């Protein structure tokens, strides 16, 4: 398993940096494994994973015990790899995370405080205490939290504990957006016009914004990943943005410095992978396109970018390398660029850590069978023999990398893996960004991947401004791992609680195929087969994005979501034939349930069931429109006539399984029946979107016409919490007059501050919350007259 | 009870009601047209009698006529074809509506003649063992008929009592049901209501105003919300007539036809040995933290289908029907989310009545226990928690149906005994590893045992070590096994198969004397 091996490498190398003597790495065996794995067979995949895992030399001196200062998906991956390497692991957790997956997986676990991150996962003192208590020799920070915290790195150094990640100076230089921009400028990297400095107050923010010219982006100096970032189009929004961003920055990073810069309209977000060694060498690798974003957080990632040409790719790569060399970068990292429609690109920031969402490069690794590195990079045995101390690239690598001109390994050129331990041309060097510790499918080596798409799957309700956080208990959870070309990285299991305190990301869903079309088809399939119950999620949105014609053509930008869904995402819009399919499936399901309800056993007093009735006349309501359906069945096959057109529906009709595979006129569909009520209401997830239908027999539908409409609450005069969270501020009091759209209060949930505004102009009648309150979804906040 | 449509299916006619409900919609559609034609014909007849205007008025109120309700409740296919006698019976009923002035004509007040019809059908239902469903939409006794209509009520009450425990009796209140009429639903096993259009009260708002000077609306006094959340008179409320009747069909499928029949077993697609990994983490590590017992029930039962009874009343106990490997079971569970799941007066009575229904009709009981004890306080003591709590104790002890108990967390004090414990002849009693079976929680116990001691924390730790776990009960055989939560479903399904042939003989008695 290359991922495992990579992990090994990273950990061993880290060890070497500390007290542990350099050891020989068994790269050749790994790479040979890579080469000889047979095609296509799932069993073989499994076998090769095992082969991969023995690629690590068990005699290698490694850490005995490391502490993972993170939670969720990344912590799980780190622990998994450590387990296979025989390294003991220590998990840290907050009290609400006590029974989460990463805690269960680790050998030891230490509670570092209560739920809020600032008191637990960001609590350096408590974590240092945990390190001392458990005698962990090193700390793996994962991503987010303390991964780019120089203070933490300094504390660790003081205790002689190894920080598994890049050097402090690089974290410091690149972690600070202002400093990184200055450095970038010095290294002749294109930067975005803007104000490089600390912004003191809202008025200064406005002045700077005017100088730069609207629109501007306001963001936290210390933050990454879109947290604390806001776009302002005028003075008022600048003031708002300054206030919210600085609060958010303070609560997430304990550092409320901000910077303001020109907002590039309609840009693409493309990032370049770089790799540096301790000898001043650096090289660049392929890009990932992460243009589909929501609130500056990546929603869809794709590699390679459909937009870049070889020339731009090279230019970006060279600048990325220049930057890496400028900070003496000795690790794997990502240089993020904004690219405008004319392929002008601007440096955005450099991530000196793992990426949340990126796994694509792992696939490329398999393609070329190249070496992978984590935050700490590792040479091949031969290179090691040459250099002896600290990792250094091979002469051949240096040849390219040293000049900063490494040609981008375009995957389409890699028709087969060519890796040889003894011959390690840099063209095949690709980077695994996720600190080398990821579950990694070695057998993919024999397939080749031109493309793959990666989704962070969030517990978010996509219908509320593309996804506000949703919390709850995962009553059912099933990953689509039975499908080919699918990988899921997650840190949850059925029964997990999703709390308001942490990142709502639940998993990364990755699919890959021999071309973009196949990768996307597999993604759609995987999304249909993903079972997540108990919390809302953004599958509907994700599935919609990948079938959107603009996305398919590659015509995307970071404004994709707001451009394509200007009035908010409303779910998949059914075509006529899709609608007929849905109605046919729903009515077949209804009849299947009804037929099953007749099948009683062991009761002699039950009436003799009469021969099957030929036709079921049903009336289905979908989106307030009533459709007439006639269904008849023979065995498991249904013939359904929907509004006059006939469809054949077949399935196993197993009514207990969460996934139902149905064939409609030969088209294969996977649907999920989420709920079914005796009154005829049924929720069906079809093409990613959940449709609510009401199915009644013809008679019941006729009588249903006499039923009275229930009166619903007028919602414009009440403000309810759209999600569970904590009230940060309340801006009004009873008697105040508010204008429509005026901010009434701010709710923080999952580390995002959400401004709640008035739905209409009026007088505040009553306020039902105060700062500091914890509110649930649907809780009444403020009433207007 | 003019409009109270007593639908009884008896003997050979069993097929009517049973297939009407059991067979669900089979045949419903193909026959719907012909039935609709017939309904149309009857409507036309009623029109000739001057009834269309009244029918329209009924519709305008969002309610269906008696015949429409029946057509929805029953399977028209079998209703029409299976037995002419039933047709006659129902026609008779229909005639009753015509002749004796049904609610569309006279506000559904009860006449002697009408009561007689109802009694006749109920007698037959008892004789052959067929359930009775009443669709109530009645204004009360016909004042004009005087004592005769009062006698009519009593005749029906007597049938209700005679039928109690012999055949399931269900009332669906679909309109006003006032005065004496309310006692018939009260005597039946389950009372369901329709939201916004149904009311149950002894005396209406006008009388209340004149007697107690209280201003109250019909809805506040006896609407669906009042009875399903405050009084506990009704077991569930549905959105409208159609929703209610559809749900009634669904509900009916859980019930046996009579006390001579075993619990129905429906075809099941959910594997009986399915493991439920999500249960392994559902009980929080801190014993003070709540979780939702309904989640456990959904995970364990077939296809997550659970028909909850009284979901909005005494929410600290959960009762309802579900299926295990296709077989109907009654579920009782403490709800840690509400009042820590403790037992109080209302929850004891709610639980007791449900347990007795299950026992009367051969429905196995599965009990999920997380109970910190009985609710303390003057309100409870003055209210008689002792005698009310005794009802639940009595009901569990008396029950001879298969009883499987799972202690998920706390089982403290007398409440432990009450909740279908081994000592009350629980057939299989399991504890999850998180179970704490003790006289009381560690804190309280230490305060008593080590009163005045200095090192309270150490004592508390010792108590937890010794008592707050499943071992003391397990070594004594009070729990049969400590099981992994994920295996709960598989274990229960297996036990129910074994216990299907359970037989218990009690000494003869005229009837037991439950502390009412």
Interface residues (C-beta under 8 A of the other chain):
Chain A: X95 X98 X99 X473 X474 X475 X476 X477 X493 X494 X495 X496 X591 X594 X595 X596 X597 X598 X599 X600 X601 X602 X603 X605 X606 X607 X608 X609 X610 X612 X613 X614 X615 X616 X617 X618 X654 X655 X656 X657 X677 X678 X679 X680 X696 X697 X698 X699 X700 X702 X703 X704 X706 X707 X708 X710
Chain B: X14 X15 X18 X19 X22 X23 X24 X25 X26 X27 X28 X29 X30 X31 X32 X33 X35 X36 X59 X61 X62 X63 X64 X68 X71 X72 X76 X77 X78 X82 X129 X196 X238 X239 X240 X241 X242 X243 X245 X246 X247 X249 X250 X251 X253 X257 X261 X262 X264 X265 X266 X267 X268 X269 X270 X271 X277 X278 X279 X280 X281 X282 X284 X285 X286 X292 X295 X298 X299 X302 X303 X326
